[in-house]
Amino acid sequence: MVSRLVLILGDQLSPDIAALKQADKARDVVVMAEVSDEASYVQHHPKKIALIFAAMRKFAARLREDGWDLRYTELDDTQNAGSIVGELLRRAEETGASEVIATEPGEWRLIEALNDAPLTVTQHEDDRFLASHAMFEGWAKGRKALRMEYFYREMRRKTGLLMEGDQPAGGQWNFDHDNRKPAPDSVTHSGPMQFTPDAETEAVLDLVEARFGNSFGVLRPFDYAVEPGQAKRALSHFIKYALPKFGDFQDAMLDDNRFLYHSVISPYIHIGLLDPLEVCRAAEEAWKDGDAPINAVEGFIRQIIGWREYIRGIYFHEGAEYTRRNGLNHQRKLPGFFWDAETDMRCVARTVEQTRDEAYAHHIQRLMVTGNFALLAGINPAEVHEWYLRVYLDAFEWVEAPNVIGMSQFADGGVIASKPYVSSGNYINKMADYCKSCRYKVKDKTGEDACPFNLLYWHFMERHRERFENNPRMAQMYRTFDRMDAERRETVLREAEAFLDRMSKGERV
């Protein structure tokens, strides 16, 4: 008699996942399923669907080799129930089991679906994360502001990474001031390691192409890792060839180079192909061996044990309604050029094109190009949230939503950020070479050739003056605007309004 069903989701592909640790190989049955509900609750990038399905099939094979009784449902199986709960009910009827062991999903939507299932479902916390819910709540309790920097220091102490006794290695907690160099003239790194799909992955690609061929995004070529061995090779490749310069240029952007010195391993960590602590230790070892400078290693480690863990903590701390927040009451529709790249703004067009082709853009492209534009233009954060969730390979709601709703769009009212991340075209021009090939002129503040970021920056500041004028980090910019002569201020705001009107009408901007 089967004891229980053990649910494994597509982003839980770790052999020591909590549900498997609680299971009995002799009696329990593992359930994995490629279901249409998960593939289409938003219209995901086809590369993302392919990555997850291919990695699921590889993981299922390893579980079978390890002796587990596994029931796996492929997407085109005629008996496929179409949802996770539906598949659990089908397998429960098939096996006679009435209890389910699960690892807590990374989305409230699925957590609630499992809670509402007509089965006894026990959800165990996902302990692949270094900060448990209890640890984060303990850290957050009583704090007026939940700032990542202070959480990060706790994580450094907890893990011992880059620590010398109770002090940070190098005498400081972060080296951000060393990690903001503008785009280099050339990049010596060839990019992340690429992998040729085997026959099994090619079958998945054919399936995804047939079922999701109309989704935003280019499926082929597909060259991502789909199993742990490949992911570890990708990590080693990054540490050897890119990590030494990652810190210097992690915020830089280049028109003709999509990856610079970035690792592109976040999808592998998120779905379980790489262990986050092992990744950090590998980077730390490179510093200890003298193969990478501390500013690069610290900046990389901070993204994982600092930002990644912090963002996950915020998602669960703030609750299921977090994605519906709209603290600035932005209501404008997402413009069509977020899908077709048909805009004269070179930075936005190139970022969207890259996103379409690779299902990837690095954090500054997301924050200071597409995110910055959406915030300046007053786009509804729910639409911005859905766009990011749809288009990126590493977008799972627990990590995507706080980054977009909080960090990028300031829609949570300041839970994550102390001020909105907005800038004029000057920041993009400093960190990238997009402006050199743009129809607009970044140096023009008004007129038909003025960079839209310049116009929209002041429009954003003025329409939210009551809220931000007394923010210590923004007061100087209001004083700058107020020193402009009245006619110039009126021109800036009028031209910004005209731009937004053309954009809302669907005209090319």
MINUTOR-563359 format. One record per residue (C-alpha): residue number from 1; residue in one letter; x negated, y negated, z negated. Coordinates in pm, whole numbers, plus 50000, padded with zeros to 5 digits. Layout:
<atoms>
ATOM    i  aa      X      Y      Z
ATOM  NUM   a      X      Y      Z
...
</atoms>
This chain:
<atoms>
ATOM    i  aa      X      Y      Z
ATOM    1   m  50000  50000  50000
ATOM    2   v  49865  49659  50097
ATOM    3   s  49805  49440  49798
ATOM    4   r  49795  49088  49943
ATOM    5   l  49741  48887  50258
ATOM    6   v  49430  48669  50274
ATOM    7   l  49476  48362  50492
ATOM    8   i  49173  48219  50676
ATOM    9   l  49224  47896  50869
ATOM   10   g  49025  47772  51166
ATOM   11   d  48816  47532  50957
ATOM   12   q  48745  47789  50686
ATOM   13   l  48497  48008  50873
ATOM   14   s  48262  48075  50583
ATOM   15   p  48196  48428  50452
ATOM   16   d  48210  48301  50094
ATOM   17   i  48529  48099  50138
ATOM   18   a  48734  48090  49818
ATOM   19   a  49015  48315  49943
ATOM   20   l  48774  48593  50043
ATOM   21   k  48596  48573  49708
ATOM   22   q  48930  48637  49537
ATOM   23   a  49025  48926  49766
ATOM   24   d  48981  49302  49743
ATOM   25   k  48833  49446  50061
ATOM   26   a  48974  49788  49979
ATOM   27   r  49337  49677  49966
ATOM   28   d  49390  49327  50102
ATOM   29   v  49452  49227  50464
ATOM   30   v  49294  48918  50619
ATOM   31   v  49521  48713  50845
ATOM   32   m  49386  48477  51111
ATOM   33   a  49595  48321  51386
ATOM   34   e  49563  48083  51678
ATOM   35   v  49902  47913  51663
ATOM   36   s  50062  47646  51878
ATOM   37   d  50170  47438  51576
ATOM   38   e  49811  47379  51469
ATOM   39   a  49691  47321  51825
ATOM   40   s  49961  47068  51906
ATOM   41   y  50092  46885  51595
ATOM   42   v  49879  46615  51751
ATOM   43   q  49753  46653  52106
ATOM   44   h  49395  46744  52015
ATOM   45   h  49099  46704  52247
ATOM   46   p  49063  47035  52437
ATOM   47   k  48699  47068  52327
ATOM   48   k  48814  47066  51965
ATOM   49   i  49072  47339  52026
ATOM   50   a  48816  47546  52216
ATOM   51   l  48553  47507  51944
ATOM   52   i  48790  47623  51672
ATOM   53   f  48940  47916  51864
ATOM   54   a  48601  48040  51986
ATOM   55   a  48448  48011  51638
ATOM   56   m  48751  48186  51487
ATOM   57   r  48710  48482  51719
ATOM   58   k  48340  48510  51638
ATOM   59   f  48414  48492  51265
ATOM   60   a  48689  48754  51293
ATOM   61   a  48445  48993  51458
ATOM   62   r  48200  48946  51171
ATOM   63   l  48472  49015  50914
ATOM   64   r  48566  49337  51090
ATOM   65   e  48202  49443  51101
ATOM   66   d  48188  49375  50729
ATOM   67   g  48471  49618  50667
ATOM   68   w  48773  49391  50626
ATOM   69   d  49117  49497  50748
ATOM   70   l  49191  49197  50969
ATOM   71   r  49502  49108  51166
ATOM   72   y  49412  48848  51429
ATOM   73   t  49665  48676  51655
ATOM   74   e  49549  48513  51975
ATOM   75   l  49736  48215  52114
ATOM   76   d  49884  48402  52412
ATOM   77   d  49994  48706  52209
ATOM   78   t  50360  48764  52294
ATOM   79   q  50434  48833  51925
ATOM   80   n  50275  48505  51810
ATOM   81   a  50512  48329  51570
ATOM   82   g  50369  47989  51657
ATOM   83   s  50292  47868  51305
ATOM   84   i  50073  47966  51012
ATOM   85   v  50369  48038  50786
ATOM   86   g  50542  48228  51066
ATOM   87   e  50237  48448  51114
ATOM   88   l  50215  48514  50740
ATOM   89   l  50579  48621  50735
ATOM   90   r  50526  48847  51037
ATOM   91   r  50222  49012  50879
ATOM   92   a  50401  49041  50544
ATOM   93   e  50682  49233  50711
ATOM   94   e  50430  49444  50898
ATOM   95   t  50226  49536  50590
ATOM   96   g  50475  49515  50306
ATOM   97   a  50276  49246  50126
ATOM   98   s  50457  48966  49946
ATOM   99   e  50162  48773  49805
ATOM  100   v  49915  48549  49987
ATOM  101   i  49572  48428  49881
ATOM  102   a  49471  48107  50058
ATOM  103   t  49200  47847  50039
ATOM  104   e  49350  47502  50000
ATOM  105   p  49382  47342  50346
ATOM  106   g  49234  47002  50420
ATOM  107   e  49568  46847  50515
ATOM  108   w  49867  46773  50296
ATOM  109   r  50089  46887  50584
ATOM  110   l  49961  47244  50559
ATOM  111   i  49935  47246  50181
ATOM  112   e  50303  47160  50161
ATOM  113   a  50396  47414  50429
ATOM  114   l  50228  47692  50228
ATOM  115   n  50393  47571  49908
ATOM  116   d  50733  47591  50079
ATOM  117   a  50676  47936  50233
ATOM  118   p  50913  48213  50116
ATOM  119   l  50614  48409  49986
ATOM  120   t  50404  48392  49672
ATOM  121   v  50112  48183  49790
ATOM  122   t  49815  48107  49566
ATOM  123   q  49595  47827  49698
ATOM  124   h  49240  47824  49562
ATOM  125   e  49037  47504  49577
ATOM  126   d  48786  47491  49862
ATOM  127   d  48459  47519  49670
ATOM  128   r  48242  47463  49976
ATOM  129   f  48258  47100  49868
ATOM  130   l  48008  46991  49606
ATOM  131   a  48252  46768  49419
ATOM  132   s  48560  46948  49290
ATOM  133   h  48891  46767  49255
ATOM  134   a  48834  46759  48880
ATOM  135   m  48488  46608  48919
ATOM  136   f  48611  46334  49150
ATOM  137   e  48909  46254  48929
ATOM  138   g  48681  46241  48628
ATOM  139   w  48451  46001  48808
ATOM  140   a  48742  45785  48931
ATOM  141   k  48925  45763  48598
ATOM  142   g  48926  45415  48453
ATOM  143   r  48730  45254  48739
ATOM  144   k  48859  44927  48880
ATOM  145   a  48697  45001  49216
ATOM  146   l  48613  45339  49369
ATOM  147   r  48297  45247  49555
ATOM  148   m  48100  45516  49733
ATOM  149   e  47758  45395  49623
ATOM  150   y  47816  45482  49259
ATOM  151   f  47975  45816  49343
ATOM  152   y  47676  45893  49565
ATOM  153   r  47437  45839  49276
ATOM  154   e  47631  46093  49072
ATOM  155   m  47603  46339  49358
ATOM  156   r  47229  46286  49381
ATOM  157   r  47199  46364  49009
ATOM  158   k  47428  46665  49042
ATOM  159   t  47239  46821  49333
ATOM  160   g  46888  46701  49248
ATOM  161   l  46839  46599  49609
ATOM  162   l  46571  46331  49656
ATOM  163   m  46531  46300  49279
ATOM  164   e  46213  46270  49075
ATOM  165   g  46332  46358  48729
ATOM  166   d  46622  46123  48660
ATOM  167   q  46499  45862  48911
ATOM  168   p  46559  45844  49287
ATOM  169   a  46267  45940  49507
ATOM  170   g  46096  45637  49650
ATOM  171   g  46220  45418  49366
ATOM  172   q  46557  45327  49515
ATOM  173   w  46892  45494  49576
ATOM  174   n  46933  45399  49939
ATOM  175   f  46725  45260  50221
ATOM  176   d  47000  45094  50420
ATOM  177   h  46793  44786  50488
ATOM  178   d  46550  45006  50685
ATOM  179   n  46827  45174  50884
ATOM  180   r  46974  44887  51081
ATOM  181   k  46737  44844  51371
ATOM  182   p  46893  44740  51703
ATOM  183   a  46899  44966  52006
ATOM  184   p  46552  45074  52120
ATOM  185   d  46432  45021  52475
ATOM  186   s  46412  45397  52522
ATOM  187   v  46500  45715  52331
ATOM  188   t  46248  45997  52313
ATOM  189   h  46502  46257  52195
ATOM  190   s  46683  46465  52459
ATOM  191   g  46997  46496  52248
ATOM  192   p  47163  46770  52044
ATOM  193   m  47095  47133  52130
ATOM  194   q  47332  47272  52391
ATOM  195   f  47460  47628  52420
ATOM  196   t  47584  47822  52721
ATOM  197   p  47924  47983  52653
ATOM  198   d  47928  48362  52653
ATOM  199   a  48210  48566  52809
ATOM  200   e  48425  48548  52496
ATOM  201   t  48394  48170  52475
ATOM  202   e  48460  48140  52848
ATOM  203   a  48786  48330  52792
ATOM  204   v  48881  48077  52526
ATOM  205   l  48797  47791  52762
ATOM  206   d  49021  47944  53029
ATOM  207   l  49301  47977  52774
ATOM  208   v  49264  47617  52653
ATOM  209   e  49245  47489  53009
ATOM  210   a  49569  47667  53098
ATOM  211   r  49760  47561  52786
ATOM  212   f  49617  47216  52711
ATOM  213   g  49485  47097  53045
ATOM  214   n  49692  46777  53033
ATOM  215   s  49550  46660  52701
ATOM  216   f  49317  46362  52676
ATOM  217   g  48961  46480  52711
ATOM  218   v  48728  46676  52938
ATOM  219   l  48695  47044  52846
ATOM  220   r  48401  47144  53064
ATOM  221   p  48109  47148  53035
ATOM  222   f  48144  47295  52686
ATOM  223   d  47808  47333  52514
ATOM  224   y  47882  47332  52140
ATOM  225   a  47776  47602  51893
ATOM  226   v  48049  47852  51802
ATOM  227   e  47868  48074  51549
ATOM  228   p  47638  48014  51250
ATOM  229   g  47318  48125  51422
ATOM  230   q  47367  47868  51696
ATOM  231   a  47463  47597  51447
ATOM  232   k  47147  47661  51245
ATOM  233   r  46940  47631  51561
ATOM  234   a  47112  47300  51634
ATOM  235   l  47025  47181  51283
ATOM  236   s  46660  47285  51319
ATOM  237   h  46643  47109  51656
ATOM  238   f  46776  46788  51503
ATOM  239   i  46542  46797  51203
ATOM  240   k  46235  46857  51417
ATOM  241   y  46302  46622  51706
ATOM  242   a  46552  46356  51594
ATOM  243   l  46555  46317  51216
ATOM  244   p  46225  46120  51203
ATOM  245   k  46388  45832  51395
ATOM  246   f  46748  45889  51289
ATOM  247   g  46732  45637  51006
ATOM  248   d  46586  45354  51209
ATOM  249   f  46845  45373  51484
ATOM  250   q  47152  45531  51323
ATOM  251   d  47357  45212  51379
ATOM  252   a  47229  45142  51730
ATOM  253   m  47428  45191  52051
ATOM  254   l  47311  45232  52410
ATOM  255   d  47513  45208  52728
ATOM  256   d  47336  45501  52896
ATOM  257   n  47262  45726  52595
ATOM  258   r  47548  45885  52407
ATOM  259   f  47363  46057  52124
ATOM  260   l  47040  45865  52048
ATOM  261   y  46898  46038  51738
ATOM  262   h  47225  46165  51588
ATOM  263   s  47266  46525  51475
ATOM  264   v  47623  46597  51600
ATOM  265   i  47654  46873  51339
ATOM  266   s  47953  46739  51146
ATOM  267   p  48195  46973  51331
ATOM  268   y  47982  47271  51230
ATOM  269   i  47983  47169  50865
ATOM  270   h  48356  47098  50866
ATOM  271   i  48461  47435  51008
ATOM  272   g  48216  47639  50803
ATOM  273   l  47932  47725  51041
ATOM  274   l  47686  47529  50827
ATOM  275   d  47668  47486  50450
ATOM  276   p  47639  47116  50356
ATOM  277   l  47393  47169  50072
ATOM  278   e  47168  47386  50291
ATOM  279   v  47174  47113  50556
ATOM  280   c  47068  46852  50300
ATOM  281   r  46793  47072  50160
ATOM  282   a  46656  47130  50508
ATOM  283   a  46636  46754  50561
ATOM  284   e  46479  46702  50220
ATOM  285   e  46218  46967  50300
ATOM  286   a  46124  46774  50614
ATOM  287   w  46051  46471  50396
ATOM  288   k  45853  46674  50145
ATOM  289   d  45647  46823  50429
ATOM  290   g  45576  46479  50569
ATOM  291   d  45772  46543  50888
ATOM  292   a  46037  46272  50837
ATOM  293   p  46033  45939  50651
ATOM  294   i  46241  45889  50339
ATOM  295   n  46465  45623  50495
ATOM  296   a  46579  45871  50761
ATOM  297   v  46626  46161  50521
ATOM  298   e  46803  45956  50257
ATOM  299   g  47037  45803  50514
ATOM  300   f  47123  46146  50653
ATOM  301   i  47176  46306  50312
ATOM  302   r  47392  46012  50201
ATOM  303   q  47630  46077  50489
ATOM  304   i  47685  46432  50362
ATOM  305   i  47675  46437  49981
ATOM  306   g  47774  46073  49954
ATOM  307   w  48018  45968  50220
ATOM  308   r  48163  46307  50318
ATOM  309   e  48229  46416  49960
ATOM  310   y  48357  46072  49861
ATOM  311   i  48600  46052  50152
ATOM  312   r  48739  46395  50072
ATOM  313   g  48784  46288  49710
ATOM  314   i  48972  45975  49817
ATOM  315   y  49205  46175  50043
ATOM  316   f  49323  46399  49763
ATOM  317   h  49311  46126  49499
ATOM  318   e  49540  45896  49696
ATOM  319   g  49798  46159  49789
ATOM  320   a  50009  46268  50083
ATOM  321   e  50145  45922  50165
ATOM  322   y  49800  45773  50225
ATOM  323   t  49821  45801  50604
ATOM  324   r  50139  45589  50607
ATOM  325   r  49982  45283  50447
ATOM  326   n  49976  44955  50635
ATOM  327   g  49841  44701  50390
ATOM  328   l  49795  44427  50650
ATOM  329   n  50132  44492  50817
ATOM  330   h  49981  44541  51162
ATOM  331   q  50246  44644  51414
ATOM  332   r  50099  44609  51764
ATOM  333   k  50099  44918  51986
ATOM  334   l  49776  45099  52073
ATOM  335   p  49674  44969  52417
ATOM  336   g  49648  45204  52712
ATOM  337   f  49275  45151  52755
ATOM  338   f  49216  45363  52444
ATOM  339   w  49313  45649  52676
ATOM  340   d  49203  45550  53025
ATOM  341   a  48909  45316  52948
ATOM  342   e  49054  45066  53194
ATOM  343   t  48925  44751  53027
ATOM  344   d  48662  44492  53112
ATOM  345   m  48524  44511  52757
ATOM  346   r  48217  44719  52830
ATOM  347   c  48164  44840  52472
ATOM  348   v  48520  44967  52440
ATOM  349   a  48526  45126  52786
ATOM  350   r  48198  45310  52733
ATOM  351   t  48300  45436  52390
ATOM  352   v  48633  45566  52522
ATOM  353   e  48464  45729  52821
ATOM  354   q  48215  45900  52593
ATOM  355   t  48495  46012  52361
ATOM  356   r  48687  46156  52657
ATOM  357   d  48385  46348  52785
ATOM  358   e  48219  46463  52462
ATOM  359   a  48492  46449  52193
ATOM  360   y  48221  46256  52010
ATOM  361   a  48113  45902  51928
ATOM  362   h  47888  45809  51641
ATOM  363   h  48003  45625  51330
ATOM  364   i  47919  45271  51444
ATOM  365   q  48095  45317  51777
ATOM  366   r  48401  45434  51583
ATOM  367   l  48383  45167  51314
ATOM  368   m  48251  44858  51491
ATOM  369   v  48374  44904  51848
ATOM  370   t  48709  45084  51872
ATOM  371   g  48794  45047  51502
ATOM  372   n  48685  44684  51488
ATOM  373   f  48888  44601  51798
ATOM  374   a  49200  44775  51666
ATOM  375   l  49176  44587  51337
ATOM  376   l  49112  44249  51501
ATOM  377   a  49401  44304  51742
ATOM  378   g  49645  44408  51471
ATOM  379   i  49714  44759  51599
ATOM  380   n  49948  44969  51384
ATOM  381   p  49715  45182  51168
ATOM  382   a  49939  45488  51207
ATOM  383   e  49871  45481  51581
ATOM  384   v  49501  45425  51526
ATOM  385   h  49493  45715  51278
ATOM  386   e  49663  45949  51524
ATOM  387   w  49425  45847  51804
ATOM  388   y  49116  45930  51598
ATOM  389   l  49269  46258  51483
ATOM  390   r  49343  46354  51842
ATOM  391   v  49021  46263  52018
ATOM  392   y  48727  46371  51801
ATOM  393   l  48576  46714  51756
ATOM  394   d  48512  46659  51385
ATOM  395   a  48848  46497  51306
ATOM  396   f  49026  46683  51029
ATOM  397   e  49273  46476  50831
ATOM  398   w  49092  46492  50496
ATOM  399   v  48788  46324  50655
ATOM  400   e  48946  46126  50937
ATOM  401   a  49232  45955  50752
ATOM  402   p  49033  45777  50479
ATOM  403   n  48772  45673  50734
ATOM  404   v  49041  45519  50955
ATOM  405   i  49316  45407  50715
ATOM  406   g  49068  45288  50454
ATOM  407   m  48725  45210  50594
ATOM  408   s  48814  45111  50950
ATOM  409   q  49160  44951  50931
ATOM  410   f  49173  44828  50568
ATOM  411   a  49529  44962  50565
ATOM  412   d  49487  45102  50213
ATOM  413   g  49449  44751  50076
ATOM  414   g  49091  44787  49961
ATOM  415   v  49070  45129  49799
ATOM  416   i  48758  45215  49998
ATOM  417   a  48621  44885  50123
ATOM  418   s  48589  44553  49940
ATOM  419   k  48650  44364  50265
ATOM  420   p  48764  44445  50619
ATOM  421   y  48494  44563  50859
ATOM  422   v  48547  44298  51126
ATOM  423   s  48292  44122  51342
ATOM  424   s  48266  43906  51648
ATOM  425   g  48081  44015  51959
ATOM  426   n  47754  43904  51804
ATOM  427   y  47720  44220  51593
ATOM  428   i  47777  44447  51893
ATOM  429   n  47529  44245  52098
ATOM  430   k  47271  44277  51822
ATOM  431   m  47307  44654  51784
ATOM  432   a  47377  44755  52147
ATOM  433   d  47306  44674  52510
ATOM  434   y  47669  44690  52625
ATOM  435   c  47697  44311  52654
ATOM  436   k  47434  44295  52927
ATOM  437   s  47669  44472  53169
ATOM  438   c  47998  44327  53048
ATOM  439   r  48225  44098  53250
ATOM  440   y  48274  43889  52940
ATOM  441   k  47996  43670  52801
ATOM  442   v  47920  43739  52437
ATOM  443   k  47774  43389  52394
ATOM  444   d  48097  43223  52510
ATOM  445   k  48329  43137  52224
ATOM  446   t  48618  43007  52436
ATOM  447   g  48715  43006  52802
ATOM  448   e  48808  43276  53049
ATOM  449   d  48473  43454  53011
ATOM  450   a  48467  43446  52629
ATOM  451   c  48412  43781  52460
ATOM  452   p  48752  43894  52323
ATOM  453   f  48586  43999  51998
ATOM  454   n  48488  43633  51945
ATOM  455   l  48842  43509  51992
ATOM  456   l  49011  43787  51797
ATOM  457   y  48771  43758  51504
ATOM  458   w  48891  43408  51419
ATOM  459   h  49251  43502  51498
ATOM  460   f  49228  43785  51244
ATOM  461   m  49070  43560  50983
ATOM  462   e  49330  43288  51027
ATOM  463   r  49636  43513  51021
ATOM  464   h  49508  43678  50701
ATOM  465   r  49373  43360  50543
ATOM  466   e  49594  43379  50236
ATOM  467   r  49469  43727  50159
ATOM  468   f  49096  43691  50225
ATOM  469   e  49003  43324  50186
ATOM  470   n  48899  43374  49825
ATOM  471   n  48717  43701  49885
ATOM  472   p  48356  43623  49785
ATOM  473   r  48224  43817  50085
ATOM  474   m  48443  43626  50333
ATOM  475   a  48473  43274  50195
ATOM  476   q  48172  43148  50390
ATOM  477   m  48330  43245  50722
ATOM  478   y  48643  43049  50637
ATOM  479   r  48428  42747  50561
ATOM  480   t  48257  42794  50899
ATOM  481   f  48592  42803  51078
ATOM  482   d  48720  42501  50889
ATOM  483   r  48413  42298  50990
ATOM  484   m  48503  42338  51357
ATOM  485   d  48690  42043  51503
ATOM  486   a  49066  42087  51514
ATOM  487   e  49086  42105  51894
ATOM  488   r  48834  42388  51910
ATOM  489   r  49018  42584  51640
ATOM  490   e  49344  42544  51828
ATOM  491   t  49178  42657  52153
ATOM  492   v  49033  42969  51992
ATOM  493   l  49367  43071  51842
ATOM  494   r  49562  42992  52159
ATOM  495   e  49325  43193  52379
ATOM  496   a  49333  43483  52134
ATOM  497   e  49713  43483  52147
ATOM  498   a  49704  43476  52527
ATOM  499   f  49466  43772  52532
ATOM  500   l  49689  43973  52296
ATOM  501   d  49994  43886  52503
ATOM  502   r  49829  44011  52824
ATOM  503   m  49714  44326  52648
ATOM  504   s  50062  44397  52509
ATOM  505   k  50209  44357  52858
ATOM  506   g  49970  44622  52988
ATOM  507   e  49763  44384  53196
ATOM  508   r  49395  44460  53238
ATOM  509   v  49187  44278  52980
</atoms>
